[in-house]
Amino acid sequence: MANSDYKIGVVGVGRMGSNIARHLKDEGFPVTAVYDVDADRAKSLGEEIGAEATDRLARVTELADYIITVVTDDNAMRQIFSEDADDSLLKGAGGKLFINCATITPQVHVDVERLAEKHGGQSLEGCMASSITQAREGTLYLMCGGKEEAFNQAKPILDSMSLDLRYIGEAGRAAQIKALVNMVMNINTAGLAEGLGLGAALGLDLTMLQEVFAQTGANSRVLETDGEDMQNRDHECYFSAAHASKDSGIALDLATAAGLNLPLAETTKNQYDRMIEIGKGELDKSGVAELTFPGRG
């Protein structure tokens, strides 16, 4: 099939969803419908890419064969796939394939797969471990979970969205791995903020300190992405502190269910919770440095 044969709808057109839609449009996929709780945001994107901006979820399902969802949390996901609501993606879902890209609790992915199949459709996790820029460029690191048949059917779309595509296994497994990825990333981010904050308190040259970190066991991907931003207090949002708190919370819930104590993950979540409490939850996760550098906060 050609790209033009895949009619796509996007539900949730915030930072990630809108840029996924733009990229797919550029790649020749017909993005036929967009939906967002912020109707003005959907309208603006629809005008930009030539898609219908609708205020009804069922209309997205009607207009598209593949529906990509990028919503905020478990509650939002359950609402758009509600069997009880007057309006839902499940209306007319027969033969449709839902690709769910939000970071949510693994069990919700399992539940959504069951609901989609009950209504004649299919569901697939498309868990993203990447940034807004990568969504726009089609270079996401994408981890998929669900039925392998659904993965293979959606593969041309997934290949277009990603530079590195990995099929993980049954529904819920990709979300578990995504939760662990973000948990470790958040710990690394908070640790780097403490290291650079202490360096600043000691009067060290932070550029030099980061160069040393990069050549030693203190090196990390977070150093590459966040170190300079922490030093310069540039916390333009690519992955918010509020999202970091949510994702660490998902991992901690998994740990509780497994009977494990994860003190570093818990302390890190407390740091991001603190950012939310003081009104800095919409800063980038690098903004955790505002809690650790002397004279900030």
C-alpha positions as CSV (number, residue, x, y, z in Angstrom):
1,M,0.0,0.0,0.0
2,A,1.1,3.6,-0.7
3,N,1.3,6.1,2.1
4,S,-1.8,7.8,0.6
5,D,-3.9,4.7,1.4
6,Y,-3.5,5.1,5.2
7,K,-6.1,7.5,6.5
8,I,-5.0,8.8,9.9
9,G,-6.7,10.6,12.7
10,V,-4.9,12.1,15.7
11,V,-6.5,12.6,19.1
12,G,-4.5,14.9,21.4
13,V,-2.6,17.5,19.4
14,G,-0.4,19.1,22.0
15,R,3.4,19.3,21.6
16,M,3.9,15.7,20.5
17,G,0.6,14.9,18.8
18,S,0.7,18.0,16.6
19,N,4.2,17.3,15.4
20,I,3.5,13.7,14.7
21,A,0.5,14.8,12.6
22,R,2.7,17.4,10.7
23,H,5.4,14.8,10.0
24,L,2.9,12.2,8.7
25,K,1.3,14.8,6.5
26,D,4.8,15.7,5.1
27,E,5.4,12.0,4.4
28,G,2.3,11.7,2.2
29,F,-0.1,10.2,4.7
30,P,-3.6,11.7,4.6
31,V,-4.3,13.1,8.1
32,T,-8.0,13.3,7.8
33,A,-9.1,14.3,11.3
34,V,-7.7,15.9,14.5
35,Y,-9.3,16.3,17.9
36,D,-8.2,17.9,21.1
37,V,-10.0,19.0,24.3
38,D,-8.6,22.5,23.4
39,A,-10.8,23.0,20.3
40,D,-8.8,26.1,19.2
41,R,-5.6,24.1,19.1
42,A,-7.2,21.4,17.0
43,K,-8.7,24.0,14.7
44,S,-5.4,25.7,14.1
45,L,-3.6,22.5,13.3
46,G,-6.5,21.3,11.1
47,E,-6.2,24.5,9.0
48,E,-2.4,24.1,8.8
49,I,-2.4,20.5,7.5
50,G,-5.8,20.3,5.8
51,A,-7.5,18.0,8.3
52,E,-11.0,18.2,9.7
53,A,-10.9,19.5,13.3
54,T,-13.8,17.9,15.0
55,D,-15.2,18.1,18.5
56,R,-16.5,14.5,18.3
57,L,-14.3,11.5,18.9
58,A,-16.7,9.3,16.9
59,R,-16.1,11.6,13.9
60,V,-12.3,10.8,14.1
61,T,-13.1,7.1,14.0
62,E,-15.4,7.7,11.1
63,L,-12.9,9.6,9.0
64,A,-9.8,7.6,9.7
65,D,-8.7,3.9,9.6
66,Y,-5.7,4.5,11.9
67,I,-6.2,6.7,15.0
68,I,-3.1,7.9,16.9
69,T,-3.8,8.9,20.5
70,V,-1.5,11.2,22.5
71,V,-3.5,12.1,25.6
72,T,-2.3,13.2,29.1
73,D,-3.0,10.4,31.5
74,D,-5.0,7.3,32.4
75,N,-8.3,9.2,33.0
76,A,-8.1,10.9,29.6
77,M,-7.4,7.5,28.0
78,R,-10.3,5.9,29.6
79,Q,-12.6,8.7,28.6
80,I,-11.8,8.6,24.9
81,F,-12.3,4.8,25.0
82,S,-15.4,4.8,27.2
83,E,-18.2,2.4,26.4
84,D,-20.7,4.5,28.4
85,A,-20.1,7.9,27.0
86,D,-22.3,9.4,24.2
87,D,-19.1,10.2,22.3
88,S,-16.2,7.8,22.1
89,L,-13.5,6.4,19.7
90,L,-15.2,3.0,20.1
91,K,-18.3,4.2,18.1
92,G,-17.9,2.6,14.7
93,A,-14.5,1.1,15.7
94,G,-14.9,-2.1,13.6
95,G,-11.9,-2.5,11.3
96,K,-10.1,0.5,12.9
97,L,-6.6,0.3,14.4
98,F,-5.7,2.6,17.4
99,I,-2.0,3.5,18.0
100,N,-1.8,4.7,21.6
101,C,1.3,6.8,22.2
102,A,0.7,8.4,25.6
103,T,2.7,7.4,28.7
104,I,0.0,5.7,30.8
105,T,-0.3,2.8,33.2
106,P,0.4,-0.5,31.5
107,Q,-2.9,-2.0,32.6
108,V,-4.8,0.8,30.8
109,H,-3.2,-0.4,27.5
110,V,-4.4,-3.9,28.3
111,D,-7.9,-2.7,29.0
112,V,-8.0,-0.5,25.8
113,E,-6.9,-3.5,23.7
114,R,-9.7,-5.5,25.1
115,L,-12.3,-2.8,24.5
116,A,-11.1,-2.2,20.9
117,E,-11.3,-5.9,20.1
118,K,-14.7,-6.1,21.7
119,H,-15.9,-3.4,19.2
120,G,-14.2,-5.0,16.2
121,G,-11.0,-3.0,16.2
122,Q,-7.4,-3.4,17.2
123,S,-5.1,-1.5,19.6
124,L,-1.4,-1.1,19.7
125,E,1.0,0.6,22.1
126,G,3.4,3.0,20.5
127,C,5.4,4.2,23.5
128,M,7.8,7.1,22.6
129,A,11.1,7.7,24.3
130,S,11.9,10.9,22.5
131,S,11.4,14.6,22.2
132,I,9.2,17.1,20.3
133,T,11.9,17.7,17.7
134,Q,12.1,13.9,17.0
135,A,8.3,13.7,16.7
136,R,8.5,16.5,14.0
137,E,11.4,14.9,12.2
138,G,10.1,11.3,12.3
139,T,13.0,10.1,14.3
140,L,11.3,8.8,17.5
141,Y,12.5,5.8,19.4
142,L,9.3,3.8,19.4
143,M,8.5,0.7,21.5
144,C,5.3,-1.2,20.5
145,G,3.2,-3.6,22.4
146,G,0.1,-5.6,21.4
147,K,-0.8,-8.2,18.9
148,E,1.9,-8.8,16.3
149,E,-0.7,-8.7,13.6
150,A,-1.6,-5.2,14.6
151,F,2.0,-4.1,14.7
152,N,2.6,-5.5,11.2
153,Q,-0.5,-3.8,9.9
154,A,0.6,-0.4,11.3
155,K,4.3,-0.8,10.4
156,P,4.4,1.7,7.5
157,I,3.1,4.4,9.8
158,L,5.3,3.4,12.6
159,D,8.4,3.3,10.3
160,S,7.6,6.8,9.2
161,M,7.3,8.1,12.7
162,S,10.5,6.5,14.0
163,L,14.2,6.1,13.4
164,D,14.4,3.1,15.7
165,L,11.3,0.8,16.0
166,R,11.1,-2.1,18.4
167,Y,8.3,-4.6,18.9
168,I,8.3,-5.5,22.6
169,G,5.5,-8.1,23.0
170,E,2.0,-8.3,24.4
171,A,-0.1,-5.2,25.5
172,G,1.3,-3.5,28.6
173,R,4.9,-4.6,28.1
174,A,6.0,-1.6,26.1
175,A,4.4,0.7,28.7
176,Q,6.3,-1.1,31.5
177,I,9.6,-0.5,29.7
178,K,8.7,3.2,29.0
179,A,8.0,3.7,32.7
180,L,11.4,2.3,33.5
181,V,13.1,4.4,30.9
182,N,11.6,7.6,32.2
183,M,12.2,6.6,35.9
184,V,15.9,6.1,35.2
185,M,16.1,9.3,33.1
186,N,14.4,11.3,35.8
187,I,16.8,9.9,38.5
188,N,19.8,10.8,36.2
189,T,18.4,14.3,35.6
190,A,17.9,15.0,39.4
191,G,21.4,13.6,40.1
192,L,23.0,15.8,37.5
193,A,21.2,18.9,38.9
194,E,22.7,18.1,42.3
195,G,26.2,17.6,40.9
196,L,26.1,20.8,39.0
197,G,24.4,22.6,41.9
198,L,27.2,21.5,44.3
199,G,29.8,22.5,41.7
200,A,28.2,26.0,41.5
201,A,28.2,26.2,45.3
202,L,31.9,25.3,45.4
203,G,32.7,28.0,42.8
204,L,33.8,25.6,40.1
205,D,33.7,26.4,36.4
206,L,30.5,24.5,35.3
207,T,31.6,24.3,31.7
208,M,34.8,22.6,32.7
209,L,32.9,20.4,35.2
210,Q,30.6,19.1,32.5
211,E,33.6,18.4,30.3
212,V,35.0,16.3,33.1
213,F,31.7,14.6,33.7
214,A,31.6,13.7,30.0
215,Q,34.9,11.8,30.2
216,T,34.2,9.9,33.4
217,G,31.6,7.7,35.0
218,A,29.4,10.8,35.6
219,N,28.6,10.9,31.8
220,S,25.0,10.3,30.7
221,R,22.6,11.2,27.9
222,V,21.0,13.6,30.3
223,L,24.3,15.5,30.5
224,E,24.2,16.0,26.8
225,T,20.6,17.2,26.7
226,D,20.2,19.1,30.0
227,G,23.6,20.1,31.4
228,E,24.0,23.3,29.5
229,D,20.3,24.2,30.1
230,M,20.8,23.7,33.9
231,Q,23.8,25.9,33.9
232,N,22.1,28.7,31.8
233,R,18.7,28.4,33.4
234,D,17.1,27.7,30.0
235,H,14.2,25.4,30.8
236,E,12.1,25.7,27.6
237,C,9.8,22.7,27.9
238,Y,10.4,19.6,25.9
239,F,9.5,17.1,28.7
240,S,7.8,18.8,31.6
241,A,8.5,18.4,35.3
242,A,4.8,17.5,35.7
243,H,5.2,14.7,33.2
244,A,8.4,13.5,35.0
245,S,6.4,13.3,38.2
246,K,3.6,11.3,36.6
247,D,6.0,8.9,34.9
248,S,8.1,8.2,38.0
249,G,4.8,7.6,39.8
250,I,3.8,4.9,37.2
251,A,7.1,3.2,37.8
252,L,6.7,3.4,41.6
253,D,3.3,1.8,41.4
254,L,4.8,-1.0,39.4
255,A,7.5,-1.4,42.0
256,T,4.9,-1.5,44.8
257,A,3.0,-4.2,43.0
258,A,6.2,-6.2,42.6
259,G,7.1,-5.7,46.3
260,L,10.2,-3.6,45.6
261,N,11.4,-0.5,47.4
262,L,13.0,2.1,45.1
263,P,14.3,5.0,47.3
264,L,16.0,6.9,44.5
265,A,12.9,6.9,42.3
266,E,10.8,8.0,45.2
267,T,13.1,10.8,46.2
268,T,13.3,11.9,42.5
269,K,9.5,12.0,42.3
270,N,9.4,14.1,45.4
271,Q,11.7,16.6,43.7
272,Y,9.4,16.9,40.7
273,D,6.3,17.1,43.0
274,R,8.0,20.0,44.7
275,M,8.4,21.8,41.4
276,I,4.7,21.4,40.8
277,E,4.0,22.7,44.3
278,I,6.0,25.9,43.7
279,G,4.4,26.5,40.3
280,K,7.3,25.3,38.2
281,G,5.7,22.0,36.9
282,E,5.5,23.2,33.3
283,L,9.2,23.9,33.1
284,D,11.3,21.3,31.4
285,K,12.5,18.5,33.6
286,S,15.9,20.2,33.6
287,G,14.2,22.8,35.8
288,V,14.8,20.5,38.7
289,A,18.2,22.4,38.9
290,E,16.2,25.3,40.2
291,L,15.8,23.3,43.5
292,T,19.5,22.5,43.8
293,F,21.6,25.5,42.6
294,P,22.5,28.1,45.2
295,G,20.5,31.3,45.0
296,R,17.7,29.7,42.9
297,G,14.3,28.4,43.8
